[in-house]
Amino acid sequence: MPVPFLRHACQNWSVPAKLDNANTETAFRTCPLCEAGCGLELTLDASRSKVVRTRGDQEDVFSAGFLCPKGTTLGHLHEDPDWLRGPMLKVDGEFREATWDEAFGYINDRMPPLVESNGPDCVAVYMGNPSAHSLAPMFLNRTLLKAVGTKNRFSASTVDQRPKEISAALMFGSVAVPVPDLNRTDYILMLGANPYASNGSLCTAPDFPGRLERIQERGGKVVVVDPRLSETAKKADQHLAIRPGTDAHLLAAIASTLLAEGLADPSNVADHCAGLEELPALLGPFTAQSVAKVVGIPAELIRQVARDLAAAPTACVYGRIGTCTQEFGTLASWLVDVVNILSGNLDKEGGAMFAKGATGQPSTKGKPGSGRGFTMGRANSRVSGLPEAFGEFPVTALPEEIEAQGEGQVRALITVAGNPVSSNPNSLRLDAALASLDFMVSIDPYINETTRHADVILPPPSPLQKSHYDLALLNFAVHNVANYSPPVLGLEPDQLSEGTIMLRLASIFLGAGPDSDTAATDDAIAAMMLGSAVQNPTANVAGRDVEELLELLRPSTGVERLLDILLRTGPYGDGFGSNPEGLSLAVLEANPHGVDLGPLLPGRIPDLLRTPSGKIEIAPELIAKDVERLAKSLARDPEESLVLIGRRHIRSNNSWMHNLRVLTKGRNRCTLQIHPTDAKHAGLTDGKMATVTSRVGSVSLDVEVTEGIRPGVVSIPHGFGQNMEGVRLRIASDYKGVNTNVLTDEYLRDELSGNIALNGVPVSVSAG
């Protein structure tokens, strides 16, 4: 397979630095901090132990030199004195340093007896967002979960993207999420997204802002739906200041208008859709006129957006976290794809298209155009009966599962790269619940709001000490590429790899003890992965001998071996020799700037579908039933109280990048943004303190009066507030910030998915 390189003229946010001496080395790697996947050029000192300069990699096939401020900080992150270098044990309420053998021995003394007495469900496992950016958790989370054997599995997904995962799986049979073809579209409608601050999400696109600007440069149009005049809305051709939590109403009205005015033209995929004929009746109640008062946008403006979508040569609708973290998150996520279908832009150049990642995904495995589809609710949480989805319960169930006594009570917790006390709703309730646990283990580099409750902390190496490949995120890329990065810096003598940490922890639950040799488990995982591939009749290694393939992989071990298996058996793979020009880890190692696999291709449907019918299920039963709930909400009067929304900043990354002075310096960013009309009514003035109160909590912070937010709406950024007792983040703890999740309500959620509604939370505001 040829490996041409793609060139883009992107903005370079490089950081200049004087080099101490000329005897330096250069390393290239993909930034692991967010979903953009930008290429970095790192200059190391003569000892290859310190990063002295970070620039955007001009030759990267995807990012071509673009870099945001966060990407410049990998060296700072590696040197952060608060990043733990070895295990920590809590003795008499205080942490002390420990050896790895001591730490695993302590876990072995405590966890197995708990499980033996109470069953495996007494242990809950929480997987955090950084897991998606690290190879070891991506490959080994499932191994750990199976070893623990618990049904009480939670992750950051139900604080983030679970509604989109569910809607995509119901429609397409797997989590095949269409992404906007930014490089070729003429019109984009964005809801719940602010890529000028955070780049893309479930849409991997280095320099997302530059790609939007190039839409405008070629005569296209960018429309942003957001209650706030965000950084992206300021650059857009049109800004629709919607009332929070009403994206589903707006999209339903757009779809209804397309149908009512004869503008719908789904002909490119109509033959592959089941349920198209149900849409007129299903969406009939949502006329532009009927939703105008609810969404706070004039009916004629809604109709015009629908007409503009239909008239554009190519167009796409893109909805992200703001559309998921609301009361009707799954419906909003579903309607994004419905509008793309009705406007004739699904699976079409310039529309909403499907990436084909090099490591493969459910939509590239098995028999094309057929599958088992998606089922949720195979289990229910013990207390509230919330349904499972993708093997996990909504995180809103975690506190009550710890608090409620009786059979099946959660008495121990394992967190992997997660800080739920910061990121989950009603965080003070969860904080108190964690304090009541019998035992807690955290795989985490920091003592933060969550891990301060742990009995054992097992710190992974820094990002510069780990190999990297965006295993999940490249399945949502706007251009098909493959980038692998070997470790830039080596492990210190007293450090363990993240994979070894996870396998040793799993070994304890498997009964192998704390000193188990992880090599056997590592080999078993590789053999199992190859076994699945050779048994797939459509795979490029179908019918091959597993032992033969394992021999071809030697001496590789660990996550690199597992990555090589996926690459070689994936859509572009070398098939262990059957396609000599195909991809392998060796090919990626020989191309440090990445391999260009070409633009997104139309016509992926019906082959990528994995529904039992082999068609796009455009009106799934679960969705159709929930539309009734949306229709009932049309009778509501707009809330008189203020409602809270979140916001992001280009120098922030959830809760764990606030301990770097280079990112936190400057003016206070954790402010309450409020419209002048609301500020006057509450007696607030710019720069003074305000108290914000919700059903569950109260915070006080500085006021920022601005015309750039819709009246009736206030905004506080998420991820701040690392100032709880016991947190060891000296810079973050000094920052003038509050945790907005003290205000969010665990019972305000999307009923279908269980996802928390972080936006549209009713609050009151007062001076002081």
Steps between C-alpha positions, in 0.01 A plus 500: 500500500647840408546749779451850351513800731224758532594865544281766660582864564405512868578749772810417707477585870859396565690610807846645434779418741872560516691174482768461765736320267507376145526135596127429500266236363165531328203272563158499339179393665125552495362717779284282732321778687182538294325353198673717238807276477749771401856406409779637720868560433684468831858612548676308777816594687825311453416248771160429339338556837337843457287675238649840424271603215161398361375594156230382266626230264491671160522165322221328692262359239194611696581812704779645282644719776185603685531500876289641783641635829434173687722304261800711593483382862591130480846578631355704786256219576782246515693719744203593718622436858148396602493218241555190711802287408420203721211339689335666796344317796264660749601417856304646792333742262824631347672408173854367501725375223520124445665246274302331225517165675375658821213674320381191311546289813274736693233483228526120505447500876185713479315446171463118476349466849247772417400322179488161672267633769277719287530382140668674203226764470623656824780650289418781259734612221509853355690576178588864436534703183883475465455124454394572142835670438726223630572161345518292819150586628357473150634146467487383862196663660292203386753256646482677836120514493473128420747418776298699756178339374273783611192632323556838670693661218502874447689744278520863398298409189172565682621849585589556138409304185276208597189646326688517169636150543151364565330685213774395255488137616121489470511646149810337353548191718828618655660821621558618143473874556489713184737796505473827307707501182660831598746495212231502231171626639326821395283543809532383860246529779667445839319446827652455846855540372769765543800378300683833525541414869514121498555382140266218401347217699379176345649680203879480484618803308828679573448873448122473502481884510715529188281248319193709587670811368580325174130418459436874511794574271352279229165676528331266747307577816559418867197510732542455877219417744601592855339691790830683535695707251784251517840539340366299206172692479698825472666367185184351349293644218187452710444450873174360637480569875279205593347439842709230674376143473282554193729379221272200440201729454690715250626203300156339500354822360769515230426141403125565508546805276703300249218246482210747499648726231605217271869576552596158629707293258649192666524321165871417531430270797121450482528143375707418806265657757228332704237728651521805272125492456454538876674836524219731382264381773775471761629853440170659399439675835833682476418779260719807502210692650439248777862490619587868457400602852674200655833551321485879510560546127245644251314242292600660170867481597460127570337451159779693333767276655316197359480663157867597507597142586295369210631760255871463576691287244637303796419541866540330835365524852742443788392474861725435792521507879243774547247289311577194713508653848136604511153368579438376144859407414430175314224656290723796411777259400256294290353807332845619388517188282134521399552852364816389321301218338200715405718773352672240282836539667569174682782290352568767240806712424465829684235354728512274806735213421653195664869464577674167450762462773809292434448280805147408397171535684173305523382656173800353315487153656267211433266468204438838330147629524386268777540448871340453839424866553504672837318407819495692827345416835650153529546586868366770729659687787408369845346815652333702223476230235686706241570298184847391393638615166824368351557310823486809723252674727454878502735666750201668663436159662842474663437697823178315584661163429759586767251648747217244488569213736405144429596222263708627209607823671813651348766495769818543294595706197768494231553816295711506186599848377183652641407784733123453548481728804587782263321384187182334631172664607430598861866445572470560874267202531743281309789636706324396820418158353865434411601587856278214624658226286679208661781509244601697191776467240585764239721475193576870478803732503355756742352532846188686389141547619424132436825316568540669840247236611708208367680254722750427222601720206688334212645775279558438128794655312464840337376525139858546378592161648224311318450396141192649338243423234150648492329164502144633537528855376627427149169322442344849506762684292410739218780347290624144523849490649714285728757644743710305750734650759758297695590620851708818496649455846584174677358370824688575819632197693215506751218548247269239347333524163128570504433159343696320772309690770166397352598137448639462852179646640292264285713206616398562860132463411576190292652339809855496365628722781685832510828364364358328193708502182295709258669354191265203488193726513652724235552198271146377565351836401701507177397141418135579570510805274659299218254216558209738444658626178574160345144384576352796312436378143532854361834575668828509307633225729193275489592137563864572592672327792515710818836360610649580160383861528624531857842384384502770231445760771796402717675655690229766533292495819255720685273760349732546200440138403124540540506815288700320231237223489219749443696689235599188309150349509324834443352649181841614370709227663777285353317184612827365636642483150190453284512869402869604498414867444257509793530657842685366801658657804835486319358716220381759749832496683672571167264797442520716814285772341218254437351317206233659283224249425293735288185712531173370635321303230127511420300184447594334832132418545374225499827311562573665836154424640481238773125499564301174471307650207814619326337844476524832681235479771384860472217472754610247765237403755688647797542829314139517377373447853721778635371740234171492691683647800643774278154579361357538851771753581359734234225591748750638749538869556863614486646482849496825693810406697852536371661188356866401514723386214870415491780623279854408398825686446786426264743489795295247698444127470228377734636491857860392461692773313463772763822412682724658235582865553552555128132420442343663806685832500312813402152617588254289692304281259268339754235770505122516493400638161164676517303732273475867610120474538529205737793657684300816566202301622723306744694807612829375351783705357801399298791368706300462823406172666182309432347195665341244270260247652330192356289223654814317613763760583643850498823668384638855509716649226587815308243658269565567132218710354483449124266554206642176364252274675128458458279664765378240746823301471816501713824316432777354717793306347543138604807330646604756763488481877806291596505652848349229717684387811764239423545587131870526408491727195682807619431721196145382427403525867606865511296587191190710555251244377192303603363161402186556292391143577421610854193645322408233243221262593536122475124466447493741204594265218409365159247227578589277206878483552530600866755762394527793737358837389782741576329775300167659588535455878258735684688738733454823691760774524557760770766751595776404743 
